[in-house]
C-alpha cells in the first residue's frame, strides 16, 4: 500500500512527539528520586531559612589582687540571630570584694554583617555605676583585623551631648592546643570635660592585660594573668585631686566559659 506525502509527514511528527516525551521521562524520574522540586513553586517550598543561633560568653570573671582593695571584675557578651543580623548584648563591671559595685555598664545593640570579617553595630549603652547613671547612643564596628586581632571600635553620645570613644583589641596566641595566651588592650577618649564623671578631654585611660588560660574543654577555661590600668592627662589630674592613684597594677585569677 502506498503512503501519501501528507501521511508521511503526520507519521514523522507523531514519532518525534513520542521520542520527545520519552526523553523527558528519565529527568522527571530522577528529579522525583532525588527529591528535587519540579517547578519554581516547589523550589520555594524546599528553601530553608538560615538557622537562628544564640551564644552567651562569660569572657572574664576574675578576682583582681592589688595593693589596695581587691575586686571582682566581669565582662559578658551574648548574641542571638543569623549570619547577617544579630541582637547583641554586652555587660561589664567591677565590684570591691568588701564593698559596693564601682562600675557597671550594659549595652544592647543591633549588629549587621557588612563584610566577611566585620559587623556594623548600633544601639544603646547604660551605665549604672559610677553615678550619676548615664545613657548613651552607640555606633561602631566589631570584627577581625589583619593578623587575626579581634577589634571593637565604638563611638558614644550621651544624653547630655557628651561625645566619647573606645577602642579594644585582643589576640589569642595558641601555645598548645589547650594553652592560650591572650594580650588585651583598651583605650578611652573623651571630646570634652565631664566633671561629674571625673573625666577630662582627650585620652582618658589605657588598660593592658595579659592572661594565660587552659582550655579544659573549649567551653571552659580557668586562667591567670596581670592587668595594668593608667589614667591619662586631665583625667589623671582629677584622680590625684580626689586622692586616687592614677595607675593600677593587679594580678588576676579567673575563669572563661560559654554556652
Buried (B, 14 or more C-beta within 10 A) or exposed (E): EEEEEEEEEEEEEEEEEEEEEEEEEEEEEEEEEEEEEEEEEEEEEEEEEEEEEEEEBBBBBBBBEBEEEBBBBBBBBBBEBEEEEBBBBBBBBBBEEEEEBBBBBBBBBBBEBEEEEBBBBBBEBBBEBBEEEBEBEBBBBBBEEEEEBBBBBBBBBBEEEBEBBBBBBBBEEEEEEEEBBBBBBBBBBBBEBBEEBBBBBBBBBBBBBBBBBBBEEEEBBBBBBBBEBBBBBBBBEBBEEEEBBBEBEBBBEBBBBBE
